[in-house]
Amino acid sequence: MKKFILTCFAALFVHLVFAQEAVPETHLTFEKIEIKGDIYDFAKSMNEQGYKVRQRDLNQLFFVFKGNVFGKSQQFKVSFSKKTKTVWRVMVQPHNMPIDELLDSLTTNYGAPYEALNNSYKWLLDSGFIQLMIPEGYDPTLVFIDSQGAATYKDEDNRN
């Protein structure tokens, strides 16, 4: 009976240890689409949601898409790594959108920014970060950076 109980306990322990390792990866999302995978899979996901590829630059490592962002038609740039083509950054310049409205939308979705300076706001999330830069006299720039994709980009580009 002792052997049976020990065997059951060991099997349960092993099962729980492997269950701990199977934690799903989380990625930052942009317009409810995860920023993950290679650029071609990402482009397919974007296309399925109604976004269209407007430009591809494999040398400069980006695609430009067009579609509704924050309810308005916008173009935005998606960057990817050189070797594996892993998506790591989405940049959009929301045109004709009041800053207060943009900040309210971001705060509603992601909570209060962890850093708020005169011309920059940052939201730090478990899956990456979002930064809103507001240069004087120019349209704001909103950057979404997925932490896993950024790590791949850094590794492939030999950055520290």
Phi, psi and omega in degrees: 000322179298317181297320179297314180295316178296321179295316178297317179297317180296318180296318178296317179299312179298318179299316180293323179297315180290329177295327178296323182284342184270028178294127183294144177287142176245143179234153175294148178247151175231117183051045176068017176244127181295137176274090184203166176077187180278164187300328182287320175293319179297316179299323178295315177298318179296317180299319179296335179266007175098004178272146182242140175284128180254333182206143175234128176228095183287337178284319180269359174065049174208156170240150173248130179245161173227139179172183181281123175234126185054035175080006180230147179293123183220157167257147178212156187251133178244123181260150180217164182281158187288311188281306185263356180062029181286128179290135180223342183214142173234128179237132179223143174247095182294110179275148175055035177234118181302140182303318180300319179294318179296313178298318178299317180296315180295319180293322177297318183281325190237000182088185180293143177296145179280344177218127179226108177253182181304314186238020182206139177228141179228140174241119178262122181239163178299329185261003180153207176212162179234136178229133175248118179250134183236082179288139182298128177084002181230164175294149177292157176239128180246126185239128175249122179237117177280129186295321180290317178295322179295322178296320177296315179302313180299315181297315183289333182263005181054042177266152179270000000 
